[in-house]
Amino acid sequence: MDMPAFTTAPRPTATAGRPATRTARFLERLLRHRRSLVALAVVALLAEMAVAMVTTAVRQTPTIDEPVYVGTAVVYVREHSLRFNPEHPPLGKLIIASGEVFAHPHLAPGFKGDQGALGQRLLYESGNDPWRVMFWARLPVIVLTLLFGLVVFAFARELAGSAAGLTALALYAFSPDLIAHGSLATLDVPAAGFVLTSAWCAWRARRRPRLYVPLAGAALGAALATKMSTLPAVPVLLSLAAWSCVVARPGRERRERLVRAMAAAVCVAVVATAVVWATYLAVDPRLRWTAPAGLPQVHGLRGLLTHWLPLPRPYRDGMRIQFGFEDQVWQGFLFGHLYSGSRWYYLPAALLVKTPLGALALWVLGTAVLVRVPRLRSSAPYVLVPPLVLLAVAMGGARDLGVRYAIFVPVFLAVAASALVALRRRWAYVVTGVLVAFVAVSSLRTFPYYLPYSNEAFGGPARTHLRLHDSNVDWGQDLGRLADRLRTRYPGQHVWLVYKGSGVPSWYGIEADDPRTVPAGRVHGLLVVSDSSIAKARGAFARLVHGSRAIDDVGHSITIFRRP
């Protein structure tokens, strides 16, 4: 049997000659309205997530990557040019543009600077309101994140029933990482959500292959057209779609099953390729493209991929840029140690710090059930293999910059974790309920500072900067909060600022000097430093920081020191 069939609990009835108890009648009424209650719970969980994301979006200044995507999105719509941000495909930025157009941002055509300067020009030098532009740019990503929550619910419900669906959705909706990155105009959550949708469609193809195999290809194409880091998922999802078609017609001859499997894989590949081409043509129907200067030379297998993949030339050149990034040496920070290069265990360690403890426990328990219970085992490859492959590839990457590179893990493992309730044991329901409640409390306690979240075992969000940096903690998001803090608590005081981010402090009313440009003896008053800069401090600047007294923090990402 392809998919497990589940029955509802029997309705409580009166025993012979004895009327039903009040509790039994109450349970009977609940069962009668079960669908309505499940729908109400889904709406409530998504509403909670929406409130958290919108509140976060309106209070945070642009993170480091967002101005690039926002500026590029305007150029896509206004000039139909692909010249900016070629290292990422267009779809995610087109999604951002779908909301950004409502802000009606001004931007003079023909900008000649680099993509970072483009974002600065749009937000701070063209007469626009950065708060308004960023909110409208973030809104489509918020909506898409909520829609992917419905996919999580539907996937888990099909595997193990409505209780499993609600469990998976609760883990998804309360995930601090998904709230943090789902409320930004970035590409990580959309890419992960499209991969999940493709895996779900591949699973559903076991029942209706003619409908869901092409849909799996479309979702895979959307993932590839959003972020190139999803490329390792291609052979996995092609194989899953092919296997679904084999299972869909188990009684056929071996040769016929093989032909059907190959046809399914080809269909997924063709549809995915067509979606990628369509996104580039949507930006520029003439596909005008001039390769940027200094494009890295790529050899070996990577060179073959960039040469032979049937994808647009801008996409393949973008792959070369990404491979060039992987050949560079980056700085990382893990558990208080600054290092050059990368560590293979960085992402698992970062996930351990930044995932709620209840979710970690449910991930382990649910995965064990998924692979051990016979009626669920057939779904394990669809739920576990895509994130496992993507994580393995990401662990070999050169950039130890944040769990956002593994954001697909909480997305997929929310589905896996829900398998625990499929045991239909009272203890399983109790354990699941307690752990989900623990996740909810941990998530609500960090509101609205989701980006620097870490779980209770590692001291909570106030201590995350001692173990991780960059987009795990401090991505430039709290410049607006810093302006409010300086205005209300420290008015008129001289400020020395080392800020790591894309915002422009003066636009928010922060007038400050850089302490690294003068002798340490001249630095007096308030010293304000982004926590990632503290983690990377060396030499004279490190002595300056360590010789100062911490008196305040802003959003758990910026520390205010007092210098005598």
Disulfide bonds with the S-S distance in Angstrom:
none
